[in-house]
Amino acid sequence: MNVSVVLFTSDLRVHDHPPLRAALGPGDEVVPLFVRDPAVDRAGFAAPNRLAFLADCLADLDAGLRERGGRLVLRTGDLVEEVCAVVREADADEVHMAAGGSAFARDREDRLRRGLEADGRRLYVHDGVVTALPAGAVTPSGSDHFAVFTPYFRRWSTERLREPLDAPRKVPVPKGIRSDPLPARPDAATLSPGLAAGGESEGRKRLTAWLSRHADAYEDRHDDLPGDATSRLSPHLHFGALSAAEAVDRARSRGGAGAEAFVRQLCWRDFHHQVLAARPEAAVQDYRTHDDRWRGGSEAEADLKAWKEGRTGYPVVDAAMRQLAHEGWMHNRGRLLAASFLTKTLYIDWRAGARHFLDLLVDGDVANNQLNWQWMAGTGTDSRPNRVLNPVLQGKRYDPDGVYVRRWVPELAGIEGAAVHEPWKLPGLERARYDYPDPLVELADGLARFRHARGRD
């Protein structure tokens, strides 16, 4: 009887799991393994919101495996050491895992491969598990990756994605393999109060419900801030509790303009993963530098603090930042507005904003978080790097009646309609009723400062 180890990383599911299916031949046994590696904590990825979601995902994965006669084996320690120890305990011949795209993931794979080969074992790394299409599956002529989304989307759309795999009916696990207890959620006091539940069961339920109830309207409503018509599936995709390939397949099967608009958003996710796979340094360095001299000093630190707390004086930006603090999630239009305001209106380094998002976002993904921040900062793949989003005009466009703002900025609840986006225009006595700060900077002044810094004035 052959024994294999299936190492779970960002693919915490039993449905559509190529490494698990590849390891399960007739009569074979597998050890489903997850390693809590302190290196992940040291790299700054182990924020409380994500640890809570991870705990949900691991509990649900264990339950899914037990339904099939198996269980999840959890170890804590250096990933290479723990995997090699489990391989020896189980007398396994090989290890299967999903490919990663970040520098951290690639280094982990290389170290694991060397460790296993030194012991006479083999590592099989499977592409297209974390993303719908493998990172390097399509490339333009003369380059190792697409640097602009639209041509990537055209090529991506013509590619035949792999068929989603059913969950295995049985997952036989050899007896006697030691496991640490599954992790508990962190103390609630450290978490965003409105944090969503994680796990494959929840993710699949959400996808089914969203496709049936909201997909048809997605093309028209995905930027609707108060309507909240997005799928909210990004955390499940980030942890691999939901397969991106299966999500694309199910959306395309449903059909319609809304479903296709949703598929386009999933393609954006693949796009950023293929950029990061080709340029892993973009996680911390400008993809396309403008030699920015970002603001520093005490005034910039005070502005950054106000932005984090949702006290910038621009209601739609503050609403988005407060949603982030409460839910560990933010509407995509809010993310764009918050990032544009920090990097271009306040002219503060995108890395400061990206770090704050990673501290709170349950879907905090290095590829999508960092590269979306770079896109808005004008240091990334945006073909219009100096575009600036006006938070007043954007608020009136995407929250025309001020519902989203009043939901998250309750001190402005008494202001009716679109006037909530410009509280500084209220008459003096009425304005004094609201405990809300003046704008940190006039938009015209922020724009002039940014254009001067970029040499555009």
KAJOFEN-V217516 format. One record per residue. N is the residue number from 1. RES is the residue in one small letter. PHI is phi in radians with two decimals (none if undefined). OMEGA is omega in radians with two decimals (* if undefined). Layout:
n;res;phi;omega
N;RES;PHI;OMEGA
N;RES;PHI;OMEGA
This chain:
n;res;phi;omega
1;m;none;3.12
2;n;-1.50;3.09
3;v;-2.13;3.07
4;s;-2.18;3.02
5;v;-1.91;3.03
6;v;-1.89;-3.10
7;l;-1.63;3.09
8;f;-1.49;3.06
9;t;-2.27;3.10
10;s;-1.84;-3.06
11;d;-2.57;-2.93
12;l;-1.53;-3.09
13;r;-2.74;3.03
14;v;-1.92;3.08
15;h;-1.43;3.11
16;d;0.81;-3.12
17;h;-2.16;-3.09
18;p;-0.97;3.14
19;p;-1.07;3.14
20;l;-1.14;3.14
21;r;-1.18;3.14
22;a;-1.16;-3.11
23;a;-1.41;-3.03
24;l;-1.77;2.99
25;g;-1.59;3.13
26;p;-1.01;3.09
27;g;1.36;-3.10
28;d;-1.44;3.02
29;e;-2.04;3.11
30;v;-2.31;2.99
31;v;-1.95;3.07
32;p;-1.29;-2.95
33;l;-2.19;2.95
34;f;-2.26;-3.10
35;v;-2.00;2.98
36;r;-1.43;-3.02
37;d;-1.69;3.10
38;p;-1.00;3.11
39;a;-1.09;3.09
40;v;-1.15;3.09
41;d;-1.10;-3.11
42;r;-1.14;3.13
43;a;-1.39;3.07
44;g;1.49;-3.10
45;f;-1.59;-2.98
46;a;-1.65;3.07
47;a;-1.28;-3.07
48;p;-0.94;-3.13
49;n;-1.06;-3.14
50;r;-1.28;3.07
51;l;-1.11;3.10
52;a;-1.16;3.12
53;f;-1.12;3.09
54;l;-1.06;3.12
55;a;-1.04;3.08
56;d;-1.08;-3.10
57;c;-1.12;-3.12
58;l;-1.19;3.10
59;a;-1.10;-3.13
60;d;-1.24;3.08
61;l;-1.10;3.10
62;d;-1.04;3.12
63;a;-1.12;3.12
64;g;-1.12;3.10
65;l;-1.22;3.14
66;r;-1.15;3.05
67;e;-1.06;-3.11
68;r;-1.91;3.07
69;g;1.47;-3.10
70;g;-2.03;3.09
71;r;-2.94;3.07
72;l;-1.64;3.04
73;v;-1.73;-3.13
74;l;-2.05;3.07
75;r;-2.23;3.13
76;t;-2.18;-3.14
77;g;2.55;3.10
78;d;-1.00;-3.01
79;l;-1.03;-3.09
80;v;-1.11;-3.14
81;e;-1.08;-3.10
82;e;-1.23;3.12
83;v;-1.13;3.14
84;c;-1.10;3.10
85;a;-1.15;3.13
86;v;-1.16;3.11
87;v;-1.02;3.14
88;r;-1.20;3.14
89;e;-1.06;-3.08
90;a;-1.55;-3.03
91;d;0.93;-3.11
92;a;-1.45;-3.13
93;d;-1.63;-3.01
94;e;-2.67;3.09
95;v;-2.19;3.09
96;h;-2.01;3.10
97;m;-2.67;3.09
98;a;-1.44;3.10
99;a;-1.25;3.02
100;g;-1.93;-3.10
101;g;-1.96;-3.09
102;s;-1.37;3.08
103;a;-1.08;3.12
104;f;-1.06;-3.11
105;a;-1.16;-3.13
106;r;-1.16;3.10
107;d;-1.08;3.11
108;r;-1.07;3.12
109;e;-1.11;-3.12
110;d;-1.10;-3.14
111;r;-1.14;-3.14
112;l;-1.18;3.13
113;r;-1.06;3.14
114;r;-1.13;3.14
115;g;-1.11;-3.14
116;l;-1.26;-3.14
117;e;-1.12;3.10
118;a;-1.12;-3.14
119;d;-1.80;3.12
120;g;1.36;3.14
121;r;-2.00;-3.07
122;r;-2.13;3.05
123;l;-1.96;3.05
124;y;-1.96;-3.13
125;v;-1.87;-3.03
126;h;-1.82;3.09
127;d;-1.42;3.02
128;g;1.19;3.09
129;v;-1.80;-3.12
130;v;-1.45;3.13
131;t;-2.01;3.11
132;a;-1.24;3.11
133;l;-2.15;3.13
134;p;-0.97;-2.99
135;a;-0.97;-3.08
136;g;-1.78;-3.05
137;a;-1.20;3.09
138;v;-2.24;3.11
139;t;-2.43;3.08
140;p;-1.40;3.10
141;s;-1.12;3.05
142;g;1.49;3.12
143;s;-2.58;-3.12
144;d;-1.63;3.10
145;h;-2.83;3.04
146;f;-1.46;3.13
147;a;-1.74;3.13
148;v;-2.24;-3.00
149;f;-1.17;-2.98
150;t;-1.01;3.09
151;p;-1.13;3.07
152;y;-1.11;-3.13
153;f;-1.07;3.11
154;r;-1.06;3.14
155;r;-1.18;-3.14
156;w;-0.98;-3.07
157;s;-1.19;3.14
158;t;-1.54;-3.11
159;e;-1.37;3.07
160;r;-1.51;3.11
161;l;-1.32;3.11
162;r;-1.14;3.09
163;e;-1.25;3.09
164;p;-1.06;-3.10
165;l;-1.70;3.01
166;d;-1.20;3.02
167;a;-1.16;3.10
168;p;-1.12;3.14
169;r;-1.33;-3.14
170;k;-2.31;3.06
171;v;-2.26;-3.13
172;p;-1.24;-3.10
173;v;-2.05;3.13
174;p;-1.09;-3.11
175;k;-1.36;2.98
176;g;1.49;3.12
177;i;-1.51;-3.08
178;r;-1.19;3.09
179;s;-2.39;2.96
180;d;-1.26;3.06
181;p;-1.12;3.06
182;l;-1.12;-3.11
183;p;-1.23;3.03
184;a;-1.59;3.03
185;r;-1.08;3.04
186;p;-1.06;3.12
187;d;-0.95;-3.06
188;a;-1.01;-3.12
189;a;-1.13;-3.13
190;t;-1.62;-3.00
191;l;-1.82;2.96
192;s;-1.13;-3.03
193;p;-1.04;-3.10
194;g;-1.75;-3.10
195;l;-1.05;-3.14
196;a;-1.34;3.08
197;a;-1.36;3.14
198;g;-1.87;3.08
199;g;2.02;-3.12
200;e;-1.07;-3.12
201;s;-1.03;3.13
202;e;-1.14;-3.13
203;g;-1.11;3.14
204;r;-1.18;3.11
205;k;-1.12;3.14
206;r;-1.12;-3.14
207;l;-1.08;-3.14
208;t;-1.05;-3.11
209;a;-1.15;-3.09
210;w;-1.19;3.12
211;l;-1.07;-3.09
212;s;-1.37;-3.01
213;r;-1.86;-2.94
214;h;-2.20;-3.01
215;a;-1.07;-3.07
216;d;-1.08;-3.10
217;a;-1.67;-2.98
218;y;-1.10;-3.09
219;e;-1.03;-3.10
220;d;-1.51;-2.93
221;r;-2.07;-3.03
222;h;-1.22;3.07
223;d;-1.73;-3.10
224;d;-1.30;-3.07
225;l;-1.11;-3.12
226;p;-1.25;-3.10
227;g;-1.25;3.07
228;d;0.87;-3.05
229;a;-1.64;3.09
230;t;-1.30;-3.04
231;s;-1.34;-3.05
232;r;1.00;-3.12
233;l;-1.66;-3.06
234;s;-1.02;3.09
235;p;-1.11;-3.13
236;h;-1.21;3.07
237;l;-1.23;-3.14
238;h;-1.06;-3.13
239;f;-1.49;-3.12
240;g;1.21;3.03
241;a;-1.27;3.05
242;l;-2.35;-3.12
243;s;-1.42;3.08
244;a;-1.11;3.13
245;a;-1.11;3.12
246;e;-1.22;3.11
247;a;-1.09;3.08
248;v;-1.09;-3.11
249;d;-1.06;-3.11
250;r;-1.23;3.10
251;a;-1.17;3.12
252;r;-1.14;3.10
253;s;-1.13;3.10
254;r;-1.22;3.10
255;g;1.35;3.13
256;g;1.78;-3.09
257;a;-1.13;3.14
258;g;-1.14;3.13
259;a;-1.13;3.14
260;e;-1.21;3.06
261;a;-1.14;3.07
262;f;-1.14;3.10
263;v;-1.06;3.11
264;r;-1.06;3.10
265;q;-1.16;3.06
266;l;-1.14;3.08
267;c;-1.17;3.06
268;w;-0.98;3.13
269;r;-1.08;3.09
270;d;-1.09;-3.13
271;f;-1.00;-3.13
272;h;-1.16;3.10
273;h;-1.13;-3.14
274;q;-1.28;3.04
275;v;-1.15;-3.10
276;l;-1.16;3.12
277;a;-1.08;-3.14
278;a;-1.46;-3.11
279;r;-2.28;-3.06
280;p;-1.05;3.13
281;e;-1.20;3.13
282;a;-1.17;3.05
283;a;-1.16;-3.08
284;v;-2.32;-3.10
285;q;-2.10;3.08
286;d;-1.02;3.04
287;y;-1.23;3.02
288;r;-2.31;-3.01
289;t;-1.40;2.96
290;h;-2.01;-3.12
291;d;0.90;-3.13
292;d;-1.11;2.99
293;r;-1.91;-3.05
294;w;-1.02;-3.14
295;r;-1.11;3.04
296;g;-2.36;3.11
297;g;1.58;-3.00
298;s;-1.16;-3.13
299;e;-1.16;3.11
300;a;-1.13;3.10
301;e;-1.10;3.10
302;a;-1.15;3.10
303;d;-1.13;3.11
304;l;-1.09;3.12
305;k;-1.08;3.12
306;a;-1.10;3.09
307;w;-1.09;3.14
308;k;-1.05;-3.07
309;e;-1.48;-3.09
310;g;1.22;-3.12
311;r;-2.33;-3.11
312;t;-1.47;-3.05
313;g;1.59;3.05
314;y;-1.94;-2.91
315;p;-0.99;-3.08
316;v;-1.22;3.06
317;v;-1.15;-3.12
318;d;-1.14;3.10
319;a;-1.07;-3.14
320;a;-1.11;-3.13
321;m;-1.18;3.10
322;r;-1.31;3.02
323;q;-1.07;3.10
324;l;-1.02;-3.11
325;a;-1.12;-3.06
326;h;-1.42;-3.00
327;e;-1.88;-2.99
328;g;1.19;-3.10
329;w;-2.69;3.12
330;m;-2.53;3.05
331;h;-0.98;-3.05
332;n;-1.05;3.10
333;r;-1.10;3.07
334;g;-1.10;3.12
335;r;-1.09;3.14
336;l;-1.10;-3.11
337;l;-1.15;-3.13
338;a;-1.11;-3.12
339;a;-1.24;3.11
340;s;-1.08;-3.11
341;f;-1.10;-3.10
342;l;-1.15;-2.98
343;t;-1.45;-3.01
344;k;-1.95;3.08
345;t;-1.43;3.08
346;l;-1.60;-3.13
347;y;0.93;3.08
348;i;-1.96;-3.04
349;d;-0.87;-3.13
350;w;-1.02;-3.11
351;r;-1.13;3.09
352;a;-1.15;3.10
353;g;-1.21;3.14
354;a;-1.07;3.12
355;r;-1.13;3.13
356;h;-1.12;3.10
357;f;-1.08;3.14
358;l;-1.13;3.11
359;d;-1.21;-3.04
360;l;-2.09;-3.03
361;l;-1.16;3.06
362;v;-1.23;3.07
363;d;-1.69;-3.08
364;g;-1.00;-3.03
365;d;-2.07;-3.06
366;v;-1.00;-3.10
367;a;-1.10;-3.03
368;n;-1.36;-3.14
369;n;-1.16;-3.07
370;q;-1.13;-3.06
371;l;-1.38;2.98
372;n;-1.18;3.07
373;w;-1.08;3.12
374;q;-1.15;3.11
375;w;-1.03;-3.12
376;m;-1.29;3.12
377;a;-1.31;-3.10
378;g;1.38;3.10
379;t;-1.86;-3.04
380;g;-1.92;-2.99
381;t;-1.69;3.14
382;d;-1.14;3.13
383;s;-1.32;3.05
384;r;-2.13;-2.96
385;p;-1.17;-3.09
386;n;-1.81;3.09
387;r;-1.17;3.13
388;v;-2.24;3.13
389;l;-1.55;3.12
390;n;-1.44;-3.03
391;p;-1.16;3.11
392;v;-1.26;3.13
393;l;-1.13;3.13
394;q;-1.15;3.11
395;g;-1.08;3.14
396;k;-1.16;-3.13
397;r;-1.35;-3.02
398;y;-1.77;3.05
399;d;-2.47;-2.92
400;p;-1.07;3.14
401;d;-1.75;3.10
402;g;1.30;-3.08
403;v;-1.14;-3.13
404;y;-1.09;3.14
405;v;-1.08;-3.10
406;r;-1.16;3.10
407;r;-1.13;-3.02
408;w;-1.88;3.10
409;v;-2.13;-2.99
410;p;-1.11;3.12
411;e;-1.16;3.09
412;l;-1.80;-3.03
413;a;-1.08;-3.09
414;g;-1.42;-3.14
415;i;-1.58;-3.06
416;e;-1.58;2.98
417;g;1.09;-3.04
418;a;-1.21;3.12
419;a;-1.06;-3.13
420;v;-1.12;-3.13
421;h;-1.38;3.13
422;e;-2.38;-3.07
423;p;-1.10;3.14
424;w;-1.19;3.12
425;k;-1.53;3.11
426;l;-1.16;3.05
427;p;-1.00;-2.99
428;g;-0.89;-3.09
429;l;-1.15;3.13
430;e;-1.19;3.13
431;r;-1.09;-3.11
432;a;-1.16;3.14
433;r;-1.24;-2.98
434;y;-1.83;3.12
435;d;-1.43;-3.06
436;y;-2.46;-3.01
437;p;-1.28;2.96
438;d;-1.22;3.10
439;p;-0.99;3.10
440;l;-1.08;-3.11
441;v;-2.69;3.00
442;e;-1.19;-3.08
443;l;-1.04;3.13
444;a;-1.11;3.13
445;d;-1.20;3.10
446;g;-1.10;3.13
447;l;-1.14;3.13
448;a;-1.11;3.12
449;r;-1.10;-3.14
450;f;-1.14;-3.12
451;r;-1.12;3.09
452;h;-1.13;-3.13
453;a;-1.11;-3.14
454;r;-1.58;3.12
455;g;1.26;-3.07
456;r;-1.82;-3.10
457;d;-1.64;*
